[in-house]
Amino acid sequence: MKGTSRESINFIVLLIVFVLFIGFVILYFTGQIDKVTKIISDMVKIKT
């Protein structure tokens, strides 16, 4: 059972990336991406 923890971590990372990508695509096609980019830009302005 060597390397099972590493494989599970890789799977979790891939799953998170996949979910984020699907969410981004859904936002993009529903026209919500402008709001998201505005929120992100506002967050960046606050941080800097």
C-alpha positions as a Python dict, from the first residue, in 0.01 Angstrom:
ca = {
    (1, 'M'): (0, 0, 0),
    (2, 'K'): (289, 238, -71),
    (3, 'G'): (212, 580, -217),
    (4, 'T'): (-163, 572, -147),
    (5, 'S'): (-153, 898, 50),
    (6, 'R'): (30, 1078, -231),
    (7, 'E'): (-215, 943, -488),
    (8, 'S'): (-513, 1052, -279),
    (9, 'I'): (-364, 1401, -238),
    (10, 'N'): (-311, 1425, -615),
    (11, 'F'): (-670, 1311, -669),
    (12, 'I'): (-803, 1573, -425),
    (13, 'V'): (-599, 1848, -595),
    (14, 'L'): (-724, 1740, -938),
    (15, 'L'): (-1081, 1731, -806),
    (16, 'I'): (-1052, 2086, -665),
    (17, 'V'): (-902, 2217, -991),
    (18, 'F'): (-1175, 2041, -1191),
    (19, 'V'): (-1453, 2187, -973),
    (20, 'L'): (-1302, 2537, -997),
    (21, 'F'): (-1272, 2503, -1375),
    (22, 'I'): (-1635, 2387, -1411),
    (23, 'G'): (-1753, 2672, -1188),
    (24, 'F'): (-1551, 2921, -1393),
    (25, 'V'): (-1701, 2788, -1717),
    (26, 'I'): (-2054, 2806, -1574),
    (27, 'L'): (-1996, 3164, -1456),
    (28, 'Y'): (-1849, 3253, -1795),
    (29, 'F'): (-2145, 3119, -1992),
    (30, 'T'): (-2406, 3267, -1757),
    (31, 'G'): (-2248, 3613, -1788),
    (32, 'Q'): (-2153, 3634, -1420),
    (33, 'I'): (-1779, 3648, -1495),
    (34, 'D'): (-1778, 4029, -1506),
    (35, 'K'): (-1903, 4042, -1145),
    (36, 'V'): (-1642, 3786, -1039),
    (37, 'T'): (-1356, 3973, -1208),
    (38, 'K'): (-1478, 4297, -1048),
    (39, 'I'): (-1484, 4132, -704),
    (40, 'I'): (-1134, 3987, -760),
    (41, 'S'): (-998, 4324, -876),
    (42, 'D'): (-1154, 4493, -571),
    (43, 'M'): (-990, 4232, -345),
    (44, 'V'): (-654, 4292, -513),
    (45, 'K'): (-695, 4669, -464),
    (46, 'I'): (-770, 4615, -95),
    (47, 'K'): (-464, 4389, -49),
    (48, 'T'): (-220, 4629, -218),
}
